[in-house]
Amino acid sequence: MAAVALLGCAVLRPGPPAVSVALARGARPPAPEFRLPRFPEGMLALSDLRGRIVLLNFWASWCLPCRDEAPLLERVWRTYGGRGVTVVGINIHDRETDARRFLLQTGIGYPNLRDPDGRVGRLYGITGLPETFFIGGTGRVVGRFPGAVVDWEVWQEAVERLLANQDQQ
């Protein structure tokens, strides 16, 4: 299974990350609503975060690029949380024990949710792991990064751009 997971991450992620057509061309579809169980307990719904910019990151413990990207998402959360930006991880197609171990090993503090059957991932049309969707304060998808982004400057530029254009989201 690990080989298939690595192949899936690698095959779906050629080349550098790119902001999606939705962000580049101005299409702003509503972000699909969800309510999922939270690690370690409780529930979180997307509607609970209305008014904030949300970086919604789909990941799995067996995805090596997800492990590489996690520290940068933590940095985004710590750097921009006070400016209205929330990072939310959604663990998908994973065993709960493996996901919990991943969170402990990586020291992630931002909210993380469980989507064990991939229902929410399908709603968003994810194409592989990791994949991050940018949701504006009005609840619309304003962009995405398909694949791992392991360059702080790329995250910083994307978040600063979202903050600068908040009134248009």
C-alpha positions in Angstrom: 0.0 0.0 0.0 2.9 2.4 0.8 4.2 2.0 -2.8 0.8 2.8 -4.2 0.5 5.8 -2.0 3.9 7.1 -3.0 3.1 6.5 -6.6 -0.2 8.3 -6.3 1.4 11.3 -4.7 4.2 11.4 -7.3 2.2 10.8 -10.4 -0.5 13.4 -9.6 2.1 16.1 -8.7 4.4 16.8 -11.6 6.1 20.2 -11.7 5.8 23.2 -9.4 2.5 24.1 -7.5 0.2 26.5 -9.2 -2.7 28.5 -8.0 -5.9 27.2 -9.6 -7.9 28.7 -12.4 -10.6 29.6 -9.8 -8.2 32.1 -8.2 -6.6 33.2 -11.5 -9.7 33.9 -13.5 -12.1 35.1 -10.7 -14.5 32.1 -10.6 -15.6 31.9 -6.9 -17.8 28.8 -6.4 -19.3 28.2 -2.9 -17.1 25.9 -0.8 -19.0 22.7 0.0 -20.3 22.7 3.5 -19.2 19.9 5.8 -19.2 18.9 9.5 -16.5 16.4 10.6 -15.1 14.9 13.8 -12.1 16.8 15.1 -8.9 15.4 16.6 -8.8 14.8 19.5 -12.5 15.3 20.0 -15.5 17.5 19.1 -16.9 18.5 15.7 -16.1 21.4 13.3 -18.2 22.7 10.5 -16.9 24.9 7.7 -19.7 27.4 8.5 -18.1 27.8 12.0 -15.3 29.6 10.3 -17.3 32.1 8.2 -15.6 35.4 8.1 -12.1 34.0 8.1 -9.9 32.9 5.3 -9.5 29.1 5.5 -6.7 27.0 4.1 -8.3 23.6 3.8 -5.6 21.0 3.5 -6.4 17.3 2.6 -3.7 14.9 3.8 -2.9 11.4 4.9 -0.3 9.9 7.2 1.1 7.6 4.4 1.7 10.6 2.1 5.3 11.6 2.3 4.7 15.0 0.6 2.1 15.7 3.2 4.7 15.2 5.9 7.0 17.7 4.1 4.3 20.3 3.8 2.8 20.1 7.4 5.5 22.3 9.1 4.8 25.1 6.6 1.1 24.9 7.2 1.8 25.1 10.9 3.9 28.2 10.2 1.1 29.8 8.2 -1.3 29.1 11.0 1.0 30.7 13.6 2.0 33.6 11.5 -1.4 34.6 10.1 -3.9 33.3 12.6 -4.2 36.7 14.3 -5.0 38.2 10.9 -8.1 36.1 10.2 -6.5 33.1 8.6 -7.3 29.6 9.7 -5.6 26.4 8.6 -7.7 23.2 8.8 -6.3 19.8 8.0 -8.6 17.0 6.7 -7.2 13.6 7.1 -8.6 11.3 4.4 -8.6 7.6 3.7 -6.5 6.8 6.8 -6.5 4.8 10.0 -7.3 7.0 13.0 -4.3 5.6 14.9 -1.9 6.4 12.0 -3.4 9.9 11.7 -3.0 10.6 15.4 0.6 9.4 15.3 1.3 11.7 12.3 -0.1 14.7 14.2 2.0 14.0 17.3 5.2 13.4 15.3 4.8 16.6 13.2 3.7 18.8 16.2 0.7 20.2 14.3 -1.4 22.5 16.4 -3.9 23.8 13.8 -7.4 22.1 13.8 -7.5 18.7 12.1 -10.6 16.7 11.1 -11.3 13.1 10.0 -12.8 12.2 6.7 -12.3 8.4 6.8 -14.4 7.6 3.8 -13.3 10.5 1.6 -16.8 12.0 1.3 -15.6 15.6 1.8 -12.6 15.1 -0.4 -15.0 14.0 -3.2 -17.2 17.1 -2.6 -14.1 19.2 -3.2 -13.0 17.1 -6.2 -9.5 16.6 -4.8 -7.1 15.1 -7.4 -4.4 13.7 -5.0 -2.7 14.4 -1.7 -1.9 16.8 -0.4 -4.2 19.4 -1.8 -5.1 22.8 -0.3 -8.1 24.9 -1.0 -8.3 28.6 -0.2 -11.7 29.7 1.0 -12.5 33.4 1.4 -14.4 34.9 4.3 -17.7 34.7 2.4 -17.4 30.9 2.1 -16.3 30.8 -1.6 -13.4 28.8 -3.0 -10.9 31.4 -4.3 -8.0 29.1 -5.2 -6.1 25.9 -4.5 -2.6 24.4 -4.5 -2.7 20.9 -6.0 0.3 19.1 -4.5 2.8 19.7 -1.8 4.1 23.3 -1.4 7.4 23.2 0.6 8.5 26.7 -0.1 7.6 29.3 2.6 7.7 32.2 0.2 5.0 30.5 -2.0 2.7 30.2 1.1 3.5 33.7 2.2 2.8 35.2 -1.2 -0.5 33.3 -1.5 -1.8 34.3 2.0 -0.7 37.9 1.6 -2.5 38.0 -1.7 -5.7 36.6 -0.1 -5.5 39.1 2.8 -5.0 42.0 0.3 -8.1 40.9 -1.6 -10.4 40.1 1.3 -13.1 42.5 0.3 -13.4 40.7 -3.1 -13.9 37.3 -1.6 
